[in-house]
Structures are given as C-alpha cells and as structure tokens.
Amino acid sequence: MKKLAIIIGIFAVLGIFAISVILIAGGSYNRLVKLSQGVDSQWAQVQNVYQRRADLIPNLVATVSGAANFEKSTLTEITAARASVGQVKLDANSAPTDPAKLAAFESAQGQLSFALSRLLVVVEKYPDLKATEGFRDLQASLEGTENRISVERRDFNTAVQNYNTAIKSFPAVFYAGACGFSPKPYFTATAGAVTPPKVSFDFNKPATATNP
C-alpha cells in the first residue's frame, strides 16, 4: 500500500508539474500571438497614413502645375518618387519580417519625402500660388499626414520592440522560432526624416526653409 501511495504521489506531482508547464507555455504562446497581431495592426496603420499621403500627391501636383513657369523638374521628381513607392510591394496587413524589404520601403518613402520637401521650398517663389485656398488646404492636409506618419512609425517601432523582447524572453525563447515567431525589423530612419521642412510665409522677409 505504501509503495502504491508513493507511486500515486509521484504521478500526482508529475501531473501537476506537466499541467503547470502547459499552462505557462500556453499563456506565453497566446501572448506572442497577441503581440504579433499588435505589430501587424500597427503596420496597417503605417500603410494607411503613407497611402493617404500618396493619394494627396496627384491633387497637389495638379494644383502646383497650374502656376505659370513652375519648375517642371520638381513635379517630375515627385511623380517619379511616388511611382517608385508603388513598386515596393509589401503586405498591407502583415508586418514585414525581412529587414531588406522594409529598408527598400523606407528608402522609397524617404525619396518621396525629399521630393515633397523640395516642392514646398520651391513654392516659396510663387506667392500667388501659396495664396490660393486649394494649395493651402492641400499643404495643411500634407503636413497633418506627415505628423501622423511620424506618430505611426514610432508606435510601430514600440510594438516591434515589445514583440521582439517577448520572443527572446523565457520561456518563449525555447520555442518561439519553432512556432514561427521570428524577429521583426524596425524603422531605422532618424527622427523627423519623413517630415517636410517648415516654410516661412512672411512675405516681408526672404523665403527660408528650416528643418523642424
């Protein structure tokens, strides 16, 4: 009887231990799923604000191109940069896991940001254009979108940091890779790199463009 009791006790302890391991592992796995989905959700937000900016450009180009003698090379640069962005194909609902693909996406968006920044500087030479309500509305929408881009990129990096930390922590570090939880890359551009320069609208002074 004593031996049987001991055996039963051992199995009971082992059973409790196994159940505890399963519960811990299950909770950890569910947390990784939640964090991964959080990254994907934030990536969709990033894509949304970038798309909103891309959607503003045709109207912006059409408005600016109506100005007499406007520098056509600037418009060509913006159009080409927007087309380049469209050539970088990434899933809108699933965050990239390949750093090279995210870097290509970031580079294309950076070129578009530079082209837009240049346009805002060139527009300083055309006070009549700046005075039109249509251009002012487009500029305000563009600046608001650029601010949202900065916020969403920051939030994306935060979500990625939380996820990457979780898959490298105990106990997930032992099974995350086998279950398909691989590290996700960050946005790496310097802060403000996608924000266009603030342009002075004081017509009594020479036009200047300064970075925020």
trRosetta pair geometry for C-beta under 8 A, 3 or more apart (Angstrom, degrees):
i j d omega theta_ij theta_ji phi_ij phi_ji
1 4 5.6 -56 -149 37 31 112
1 5 6.2 33 153 -21 66 105
2 5 5.6 -54 -149 35 32 112
2 6 6.3 34 151 -22 66 104
3 6 5.6 -52 -150 34 32 112
3 7 6.4 32 152 -19 66 105
4 7 5.7 -53 -147 36 32 111
4 8 6.2 32 153 -18 65 106
5 8 5.7 -54 -147 38 30 111
5 9 6.2 34 151 -23 64 106
6 9 5.6 -55 -150 35 30 114
6 10 6.4 32 152 -22 65 103
7 10 5.7 -51 -149 32 32 111
7 11 6.4 27 154 -13 64 106
8 11 5.9 -57 -149 40 31 108
8 12 6.2 36 151 -25 65 107
9 12 5.5 -54 -148 33 30 114
9 13 6.5 30 154 -18 65 103
10 13 5.8 -55 -152 35 31 109
10 14 6.2 27 152 -14 65 108
11 14 5.5 -54 -143 42 33 111
11 15 6.0 39 154 -25 66 106
12 15 5.6 -53 -147 34 28 114
12 16 6.4 28 154 -18 63 104
13 16 5.8 -55 -150 36 30 109
13 17 6.2 31 151 -19 65 107
14 17 5.5 -54 -146 37 32 113
14 18 6.2 33 154 -21 66 105
15 18 5.7 -53 -145 35 30 110
15 19 6.3 29 156 -17 64 106
16 19 5.8 -55 -147 38 30 110
16 20 6.3 33 153 -22 64 107
17 20 5.7 -56 -151 34 30 113
17 21 6.4 30 153 -20 65 104
18 21 5.7 -53 -149 34 32 111
18 22 6.3 31 153 -18 65 107
19 22 5.7 -55 -148 37 32 112
19 23 6.2 31 154 -19 66 107
20 23 5.8 -56 -148 37 29 110
20 24 6.2 27 155 -17 65 108
21 24 5.8 -57 -146 38 29 109
21 25 6.0 24 157 -15 66 111
22 25 5.9 -57 -141 42 26 108
22 26 5.9 28 158 -21 64 111
23 26 5.7 -54 -141 38 26 111
23 27 6.2 26 158 -17 62 107
24 27 5.9 -58 -150 37 27 109
24 28 6.2 25 153 -18 63 109
24 171 6.4 71 136 13 113 140
25 28 5.7 -57 -146 38 30 111
25 29 6.1 32 155 -21 66 107
25 171 6.4 -70 -96 91 71 137
25 175 7.3 41 -149 26 109 154
26 29 5.7 -53 -145 35 30 111
26 30 6.3 29 157 -17 64 106
27 30 5.8 -55 -147 37 30 110
27 31 6.4 33 153 -22 63 105
28 31 5.7 -55 -152 33 31 113
28 32 6.7 32 151 -20 64 102
28 171 5.6 -114 -52 57 173 89
28 172 5.1 -158 168 -64 119 89
29 32 5.7 -54 -154 32 34 111
29 33 6.6 36 149 -20 65 103
29 172 7.6 154 -79 -108 48 93
29 175 7.7 -42 -85 98 99 128
29 179 6.9 -112 -130 -175 105 171
30 33 5.5 -49 -150 33 36 115
30 34 6.4 36 152 -19 66 105
31 34 5.6 -54 -149 37 33 112
31 35 6.3 30 154 -16 66 107
31 166 6.4 -144 126 -160 108 139
31 172 7.9 -102 76 -66 108 134
32 35 5.7 -56 -144 40 31 109
32 36 6.1 33 156 -21 66 107
32 163 7.6 89 -148 -149 65 79
32 166 5.8 178 -97 128 74 126
32 167 6.3 84 -126 -82 117 82
32 172 5.8 141 -65 -130 127 137
32 176 6.4 -169 -124 -119 154 98
32 179 7.6 90 97 95 152 135
32 181 5.2 -41 176 -105 134 154
33 36 5.8 -56 -146 36 27 111
33 37 6.4 24 156 -15 63 108
34 37 5.9 -57 -148 39 28 109
34 38 6.4 35 150 -25 62 105
35 38 5.3 -50 -150 31 34 118
35 39 6.7 37 151 -20 64 98
35 159 7.5 165 -170 -173 73 77
35 162 5.7 -142 -143 118 117 99
35 163 4.2 161 147 -99 113 79
35 166 5.3 142 16 26 171 157
36 39 5.8 -49 -155 30 35 111
36 40 6.6 32 148 -15 65 105
36 163 6.0 108 -79 -136 52 129
36 181 6.5 -115 -70 -123 132 94
37 40 5.4 -52 -147 39 38 113
37 41 6.1 42 152 -23 67 104
38 41 5.6 -51 -145 34 31 113
38 42 6.4 27 156 -15 63 106
38 159 5.0 -153 129 -149 98 116
38 162 7.3 -27 92 79 142 130
38 163 7.1 -171 67 -62 103 111
39 42 5.9 -59 -149 39 30 107
39 43 6.3 35 151 -24 65 106
39 95 4.7 -64 140 -1 101 154
39 156 7.4 76 -151 -157 68 71
39 159 4.6 165 -94 135 61 114
39 160 5.6 86 -123 -81 117 62
39 163 5.1 -26 -45 -27 129 154
39 184 5.8 117 -179 46 156 170
40 43 5.5 -51 -147 33 32 115
40 44 6.7 37 152 -22 63 100
40 93 6.2 30 176 161 106 59
40 94 5.3 -26 -128 -118 112 45
40 95 5.2 -122 -91 -11 53 90
41 44 5.7 -50 -156 29 33 113
41 45 6.9 35 146 -18 62 102
41 159 7.9 -147 62 -142 84 161
42 45 5.4 -48 -155 31 41 116
42 46 6.7 46 146 -21 67 98
42 95 7.5 18 69 -74 83 125
42 152 7.1 167 -174 -168 81 79
42 155 5.5 -147 -145 121 124 96
42 156 4.5 168 137 -99 117 66
42 159 4.4 169 10 8 154 157
43 46 5.5 -48 -152 31 38 114
43 47 6.5 37 150 -17 66 104
43 92 7.9 167 127 177 94 36
43 93 7.6 111 91 -167 107 16
43 94 7.0 -11 83 129 148 13
43 95 3.8 -170 -51 -84 150 82
43 96 7.6 161 -139 0 143 65
43 156 6.1 92 -79 -130 55 118
44 47 5.6 -53 -149 38 33 112
44 48 6.3 41 150 -27 64 104
44 92 6.1 66 -120 154 74 76
44 93 5.4 23 -85 -113 113 54
45 48 5.5 -50 -148 29 32 116
45 49 6.8 23 158 -13 65 102
45 152 4.8 -153 125 -141 103 121
45 155 7.2 -22 86 83 144 130
45 156 7.4 -161 68 -66 103 98
46 49 6.4 -62 -153 37 29 101
46 50 6.4 24 154 -13 65 110
46 149 7.6 71 -147 -143 69 65
46 152 4.7 170 -88 138 62 118
46 153 6.2 89 -118 -79 113 59
46 156 5.2 12 -52 -58 131 145
47 50 5.8 -59 -146 41 31 110
47 51 6.1 33 155 -21 67 109
47 90 7.6 -145 -97 91 120 108
47 92 4.6 172 143 -143 166 81
48 51 5.7 -58 -149 36 27 111
48 52 6.4 31 152 -24 63 103
48 152 7.9 -153 57 -127 91 164
49 52 5.4 -45 -147 30 37 116
49 53 6.7 40 152 -19 63 99
49 145 6.0 161 -171 -164 87 81
49 148 4.5 -155 -131 116 136 111
49 149 4.9 -174 127 -80 128 66
49 152 5.2 169 11 12 143 152
50 53 5.7 -51 -155 33 35 112
50 54 6.5 36 148 -18 66 105
50 85 7.6 -157 168 -174 115 135
50 109 6.2 -64 -133 -115 125 128
50 149 6.5 88 -73 -113 68 110
51 54 5.4 -52 -148 37 37 113
51 55 6.2 39 152 -22 67 105
52 55 5.7 -54 -149 35 31 113
52 56 6.8 34 151 -24 62 103
52 145 5.3 -157 107 -127 112 124
52 148 7.6 6 62 76 143 142
53 56 5.8 -54 -155 28 35 112
53 57 7.1 47 149 -38 63 96
53 112 7.7 115 128 132 125 133
53 142 6.9 79 -133 -136 83 72
53 145 4.7 159 -78 141 84 141
53 146 7.2 85 -101 -68 128 63
53 149 6.8 8 -39 -58 138 130
54 57 5.9 -41 -159 6 37 118
54 82 5.9 132 -139 -148 87 101
54 85 6.4 -144 -96 97 124 144
54 86 7.6 123 -152 -65 145 91
54 112 7.8 -32 -90 -168 80 159
55 58 7.5 -45 -171 19 38 100
56 59 6.1 -70 -168 47 49 105
56 60 5.7 48 143 -27 81 114
56 138 6.4 143 -175 -157 105 88
56 141 5.7 -177 -119 113 137 120
56 142 5.6 177 130 -82 155 83
56 145 6.7 -151 -9 -5 147 159
57 60 5.3 -59 -142 39 34 114
57 61 6.0 33 162 -20 71 105
57 78 6.3 -170 -159 160 117 113
57 79 7.9 156 153 -93 123 52
57 82 5.2 -176 106 -89 166 145
57 116 7.8 -97 -104 -88 101 109
58 61 5.9 -55 -145 37 29 108
58 62 6.2 28 156 -19 64 108
59 62 5.6 -54 -144 38 31 112
59 63 6.2 32 156 -20 65 107
59 138 6.0 -159 113 -109 107 127
60 63 5.9 -57 -149 36 28 110
60 64 6.2 17 158 -11 65 111
60 78 7.8 -101 99 160 116 155
60 119 7.7 77 151 136 122 156
60 138 5.0 159 -94 169 82 139
60 142 6.8 58 -86 -63 142 133
61 64 6.0 -60 -142 43 28 105
61 65 5.8 29 161 -24 66 112
61 75 5.5 109 -146 -148 98 101
61 78 6.2 -171 -86 95 111 132
61 79 6.5 74 -115 -68 157 94
62 65 6.0 -54 -138 34 24 110
62 66 7.1 32 157 -29 56 102
63 66 6.2 -59 -169 19 30 113
63 129 7.9 122 145 -162 89 100
63 132 7.4 -170 -173 95 111 139
63 134 5.2 -161 -126 126 130 118
63 135 5.3 167 149 -82 135 78
63 138 6.0 -173 24 -2 158 157
64 67 6.0 -40 -172 8 49 113
64 70 5.9 161 159 -174 82 163
64 75 6.5 -177 97 -87 119 110
64 119 6.8 -46 -116 -169 170 118
64 123 6.9 -85 -123 -94 115 107
64 129 6.7 59 -126 -168 63 140
64 135 7.2 97 -74 -113 71 114
65 70 6.3 -141 -123 65 34 139
65 72 7.9 58 -126 -112 91 74
65 75 5.7 69 -81 -111 99 159
66 70 8.0 50 61 -3 30 138
67 70 4.2 86 79 -52 102 119
67 126 5.1 19 -167 -160 151 153
67 128 7.2 147 -130 83 103 100
67 129 4.4 -23 -88 -78 135 128
70 74 7.5 -89 157 51 92 119
70 75 7.2 71 121 -32 115 121
70 122 7.7 92 -164 140 85 121
70 126 6.6 -10 -98 -63 93 154
70 129 7.5 78 -87 -69 122 156
71 74 4.6 68 98 0 107 110
71 75 7.5 163 100 -6 62 84
71 122 5.5 -94 32 -163 132 143
72 75 5.6 -57 -156 39 46 110
72 76 6.1 48 148 -23 74 105
73 76 5.5 -52 -146 37 34 115
73 77 6.3 40 153 -25 65 103
74 77 5.7 -51 -150 31 30 113
74 78 6.7 28 153 -16 63 104
74 115 7.5 145 -168 -168 67 81
74 118 5.9 -154 -134 120 102 108
74 119 5.2 134 167 -96 121 75
74 122 5.2 -89 -82 11 165 166
75 78 5.8 -53 -149 36 34 109
75 79 6.3 33 154 -18 66 107
75 119 7.6 84 -77 -108 54 117
76 79 5.8 -56 -147 38 30 111
76 80 6.2 28 156 -17 65 109
77 80 5.9 -57 -146 39 27 109
77 81 6.2 27 155 -20 64 109
77 115 4.6 -168 128 -129 100 113
77 118 6.9 -12 92 71 148 143
78 81 5.7 -55 -144 37 30 111
78 82 6.3 31 156 -20 65 105
78 112 7.3 73 -146 -146 63 71
78 115 4.4 163 -89 147 62 126
78 116 6.5 90 -118 -72 110 60
78 119 6.0 20 -61 -51 134 135
79 82 5.9 -54 -149 35 29 110
79 83 6.5 28 152 -17 63 107
80 83 5.7 -56 -150 37 32 112
80 84 6.4 38 150 -25 65 104
80 115 7.9 -180 62 -99 81 156
81 84 5.5 -50 -149 31 33 116
81 85 6.7 39 151 -23 63 99
81 108 7.5 152 -170 -175 71 68
81 111 4.7 -157 -134 123 107 96
81 112 4.1 158 145 -91 117 64
81 114 7.6 -161 -116 59 154 84
81 115 4.3 -161 2 -2 155 149
82 85 5.7 -48 -155 28 35 114
82 86 6.8 34 149 -18 63 104
82 112 6.0 91 -76 -118 54 119
83 86 5.6 -55 -155 34 37 114
83 87 6.9 40 148 -26 65 102
84 87 5.7 -53 -156 26 36 114
84 88 7.5 33 150 -19 63 97
84 108 4.9 -159 127 -143 97 103
84 111 6.3 -14 80 79 147 141
84 112 7.4 -163 64 -55 103 95
85 88 6.2 -57 -163 26 39 107
85 108 4.6 151 -96 144 58 116
85 109 6.0 79 -114 -79 113 59
85 111 7.9 -160 -57 65 87 100
85 112 5.5 0 -47 -41 129 140
87 108 7.4 -163 58 -120 86 151
88 101 7.8 141 -169 -170 99 74
88 104 5.4 177 -125 126 121 100
88 105 4.8 161 148 -96 144 65
88 108 4.9 -158 -17 11 138 155
90 96 5.6 -57 -146 -63 122 115
90 101 6.3 134 -95 157 106 115
90 102 7.8 78 -108 -90 149 57
90 105 5.6 -7 -23 -81 142 139
91 94 4.2 -2 108 47 139 93
91 96 7.4 153 38 -73 89 69
95 156 7.6 159 -116 -160 125 107
95 160 7.3 -170 175 -87 156 101
95 184 5.4 27 121 -152 127 140
96 99 8.0 146 124 -77 113 22
96 101 4.9 -146 -157 90 143 117
96 102 4.7 -178 77 -60 139 94
96 105 7.4 177 -16 1 153 142
96 184 7.3 124 87 -154 50 90
96 185 6.6 -28 98 41 97 108
97 182 5.4 63 -160 87 132 119
97 183 7.5 121 -154 87 86 47
97 184 5.7 -77 -109 -108 63 69
97 185 7.3 128 -161 -3 25 87
98 101 4.1 67 85 7 111 110
98 102 6.9 169 89 -8 60 83
98 185 7.4 -35 102 -7 22 131
99 102 5.7 -59 -149 41 36 108
99 103 6.0 39 153 -24 70 107
99 185 4.0 144 -100 -90 75 145
100 103 5.5 -54 -146 36 31 114
100 104 6.5 33 153 -21 64 103
101 104 5.7 -49 -149 32 33 112
101 105 6.5 35 151 -18 63 104
102 105 5.5 -53 -150 37 35 114
102 106 6.1 35 152 -20 67 107
102 185 4.7 -168 34 86 151 132
102 187 7.3 -124 167 -85 118 56
103 106 5.6 -54 -143 39 31 111
103 107 6.2 35 154 -23 64 106
103 185 7.8 -71 -39 155 81 156
103 188 7.5 -7 -102 29 86 122
104 107 5.7 -52 -146 34 29 113
104 108 6.5 28 156 -17 63 105
105 108 6.0 -58 -151 36 28 108
105 109 6.4 23 154 -13 64 109
106 109 5.8 -57 -147 41 31 109
106 110 6.1 37 152 -26 65 108
106 187 6.1 152 -102 -137 131 82
106 188 7.1 79 150 39 173 78
106 189 5.9 -170 -180 -34 123 113
107 110 5.5 -54 -148 33 30 116
107 111 6.7 32 153 -21 63 101
108 111 5.8 -50 -153 30 33 111
108 112 6.8 31 150 -15 63 104
109 112 5.6 -54 -152 37 37 112
109 113 6.3 42 149 -23 67 103
109 194 6.5 -11 139 -115 108 121
110 113 5.4 -50 -147 33 34 115
110 114 6.5 36 152 -21 65 102
110 189 6.4 178 -87 -102 122 145
110 193 6.3 -24 -122 145 103 115
110 194 6.8 -96 -101 -89 61 81
111 114 5.6 -51 -150 33 33 113
111 115 6.5 33 152 -19 64 104
112 115 5.6 -52 -148 36 34 112
112 116 6.4 33 154 -17 66 105
113 116 5.8 -57 -149 38 30 110
113 117 6.3 34 152 -23 65 106
113 146 7.8 110 -128 -124 101 110
113 193 7.0 90 103 138 158 67
113 194 4.6 -121 -99 -141 153 60
113 195 7.6 18 -162 9 124 15
113 196 6.7 -149 -169 -69 77 73
114 117 5.6 -54 -149 34 31 114
114 118 6.4 33 153 -20 64 104
115 118 5.7 -52 -150 34 32 112
115 119 6.6 35 150 -23 63 103
116 119 5.5 -50 -150 31 35 114
116 120 6.6 34 154 -19 65 102
116 142 6.9 -166 -170 -174 134 135
116 196 5.3 -86 115 -88 102 126
117 120 5.9 -55 -154 33 32 109
117 121 6.7 30 150 -17 64 105
117 196 4.4 -172 -92 -137 73 77
117 197 5.3 84 -156 1 101 88
117 209 7.8 119 175 176 88 139
118 121 5.7 -57 -154 36 35 111
118 122 6.3 33 152 -19 69 107
119 122 5.7 -56 -146 38 33 110
119 123 6.3 41 154 -29 66 103
120 123 5.7 -45 -147 26 31 118
120 124 7.8 53 149 -34 54 88
120 139 7.3 112 -115 -130 105 110
120 196 5.4 96 6 168 150 131
120 197 6.4 -176 88 62 128 83
120 199 5.1 -148 156 -36 103 136
120 209 7.1 126 107 -121 95 128
121 124 6.0 -35 -175 1 41 116
121 197 6.6 36 -64 59 99 133
121 199 6.5 -165 -91 -101 47 116
121 207 7.8 131 -163 143 63 120
121 209 4.4 -44 -106 -47 101 158
122 125 6.2 -44 180 17 53 111
122 126 7.9 23 137 1 70 106
123 126 5.6 -71 -160 46 53 102
123 129 6.0 -116 -155 97 92 127
123 130 6.0 119 154 -70 105 96
123 135 7.6 169 -156 -177 139 137
123 199 7.3 33 70 178 103 172
124 130 7.5 39 -108 -55 35 141
124 199 5.9 -145 -71 -168 106 123
124 200 7.6 48 -122 61 124 74
124 207 3.5 120 170 -165 134 153
124 209 7.1 -127 -34 -53 145 101
125 207 7.1 -110 -62 20 52 160
126 129 3.9 23 127 18 119 120
126 130 6.4 142 97 -18 72 86
127 130 5.5 -56 -145 39 37 112
127 131 6.2 39 156 -26 68 107
127 203 6.0 63 -123 -116 135 119
128 131 5.8 -57 -150 32 30 113
128 132 7.3 42 150 -36 60 94
129 132 6.0 -44 -162 8 37 113
129 135 5.6 90 163 -47 75 167
130 135 6.2 -111 -119 105 29 139
130 136 7.3 76 180 -71 55 84
130 201 6.8 -175 165 -128 139 99
131 135 8.0 51 53 53 27 122
131 136 7.9 -13 -171 -44 16 115
132 135 4.6 80 72 11 98 103
132 136 6.9 -170 91 -8 49 87
133 136 5.7 -59 -147 39 33 111
133 137 6.2 34 157 -21 68 107
134 137 6.0 -57 -150 34 27 110
134 138 6.5 23 155 -15 63 108
135 138 5.7 -57 -148 39 34 110
135 139 6.1 34 155 -20 68 107
136 139 5.7 -54 -145 37 30 111
136 140 6.3 31 155 -19 64 106
137 140 5.8 -55 -149 36 30 110
137 141 6.4 29 153 -17 64 106
138 141 5.7 -54 -148 37 32 111
138 142 6.2 33 153 -21 66 107
139 142 5.6 -53 -146 36 31 113
139 143 6.3 29 157 -17 66 105
140 143 5.9 -54 -145 37 30 108
140 144 6.3 30 155 -17 63 108
141 144 5.8 -57 -149 38 29 111
141 145 6.3 30 153 -20 64 107
142 145 5.7 -56 -149 36 30 111
142 146 6.4 32 153 -22 65 104
142 196 7.2 12 138 11 114 145
143 146 5.6 -49 -147 32 33 113
143 147 6.6 36 152 -20 63 102
143 196 7.1 -96 -99 51 73 113
144 147 5.7 -53 -154 33 33 113
144 148 6.6 32 149 -17 65 104
145 148 5.5 -54 -150 36 36 112
145 149 6.4 44 149 -26 67 100
146 149 5.5 -46 -150 29 35 116
146 150 6.7 37 152 -19 63 101
146 194 6.4 -170 -152 128 87 84
146 195 5.1 113 159 -123 122 62
146 196 5.8 -109 -91 7 165 88
147 150 5.8 -52 -156 32 34 112
147 151 6.6 30 150 -16 65 106
147 195 7.5 55 -78 -115 52 108
148 151 5.6 -55 -148 39 36 111
148 152 6.0 29 157 -16 70 109
149 152 6.0 -59 -142 41 27 105
149 153 6.1 29 159 -20 64 109
149 194 5.4 -98 120 118 134 138
149 195 8.0 -178 72 -75 112 68
150 153 6.0 -56 -147 36 25 111
150 154 6.5 26 155 -18 61 108
150 191 7.6 67 -150 -161 109 75
150 192 7.1 19 -115 -89 130 44
150 194 6.5 -173 -73 68 77 105
150 195 6.1 11 -61 -63 129 108
151 154 5.8 -59 -154 36 30 111
151 155 6.3 24 154 -14 66 108
152 155 5.6 -53 -143 40 34 110
152 156 6.2 41 153 -25 65 103
153 156 5.5 -50 -147 33 30 115
153 157 6.6 30 154 -18 63 103
153 187 4.9 -46 -166 42 105 167
153 194 7.3 128 -21 24 155 143
154 157 5.9 -55 -152 35 31 109
154 158 6.6 32 150 -20 64 105
155 158 5.5 -51 -149 34 36 115
155 159 6.4 37 152 -19 66 103
156 159 5.8 -55 -150 36 32 110
156 160 6.3 31 152 -18 66 106
156 187 6.5 72 87 -8 122 116
157 160 5.6 -52 -145 38 33 113
157 161 6.3 39 154 -24 65 104
157 186 5.0 55 -126 -149 92 103
157 187 5.7 -89 -66 39 108 91
158 161 5.7 -52 -149 32 30 113
158 162 6.6 30 154 -17 63 104
159 162 5.9 -54 -151 35 32 110
159 163 6.4 28 153 -16 65 109
160 163 5.7 -59 -147 41 32 111
160 164 5.9 27 158 -17 69 110
160 184 4.9 -121 -136 90 102 111
160 185 7.4 -41 -158 98 149 22
160 186 5.4 177 93 -90 150 76
161 164 6.0 -56 -138 40 27 106
161 165 6.1 29 159 -21 62 109
161 186 7.5 39 -58 -91 80 121
162 165 5.9 -57 -148 36 25 112
162 166 6.4 27 154 -23 61 108
163 166 5.7 -58 -151 32 30 112
163 167 6.7 19 158 -14 66 105
163 184 6.2 21 93 23 135 121
164 167 6.2 -56 -146 36 32 104
164 168 6.6 15 159 -6 63 113
164 183 5.2 49 -122 -137 101 88
164 184 6.4 -125 -64 41 99 74
165 168 6.2 -75 -154 46 28 101
165 169 6.2 31 152 -32 67 114
166 169 5.7 -59 -145 27 31 115
166 172 5.9 30 153 41 72 163
167 172 5.3 -107 -131 132 39 126
167 173 7.0 106 154 -88 49 55
167 176 4.0 134 -154 -169 91 162
167 177 7.8 105 177 -51 116 63
167 181 4.9 -163 -113 133 127 118
167 182 7.8 138 167 -139 166 8
167 183 6.8 -154 72 -78 140 64
168 172 7.6 -5 12 88 14 104
168 173 5.5 42 -161 -93 33 104
168 176 7.8 -73 -58 31 37 158
169 172 5.8 44 70 40 69 106
169 173 6.3 -167 72 -36 15 101
170 173 5.9 -42 -81 19 48 111
170 174 7.6 42 -131 -15 66 101
171 174 5.6 -37 177 22 76 115
171 175 7.3 25 136 13 88 103
172 175 6.6 -90 -156 56 43 78
172 176 4.6 52 163 -57 89 111
172 181 7.2 -51 -180 83 114 153
173 176 6.3 -25 -106 7 22 116
175 178 5.3 -66 -159 48 60 112
175 179 5.5 47 147 -16 89 113
176 179 6.1 -73 -149 45 26 102
176 181 4.0 -76 -172 73 87 119
176 182 7.9 151 140 -70 96 31
177 180 7.9 74 -179 -45 28 12
177 181 6.8 -85 -70 64 28 69
177 182 6.6 63 -122 -89 69 70
189 193 4.1 -108 160 48 119 151
189 194 6.8 87 102 -33 152 92
190 193 5.0 110 63 -49 73 113
192 195 4.8 -56 -157 28 66 121
192 211 6.9 93 149 176 131 108
192 212 6.0 -147 -143 68 129 101
195 211 7.8 103 90 -159 102 81
195 212 5.8 -46 119 24 139 129
197 209 4.4 65 124 178 147 99
197 210 6.1 156 -164 76 108 24
197 211 5.4 -72 -109 -86 88 49
197 212 7.4 -176 -135 -25 45 72
198 209 7.5 161 75 -153 41 62
198 210 6.2 -23 60 69 88 78
198 211 7.8 101 15 -156 81 14
198 212 5.6 91 -18 -73 113 85
199 207 7.2 -5 -170 -167 95 99
199 208 7.8 170 -150 87 54 47
199 209 5.4 -22 -103 -105 74 85
200 205 6.7 -56 143 81 144 115
200 207 6.1 179 66 -145 101 53
200 208 5.0 45 4 50 131 82
200 209 7.5 -129 4 -75 82 43
200 210 8.0 56 -38 7 97 96
202 205 4.6 23 106 28 117 106
205 208 7.6 -32 124 -7 111 105
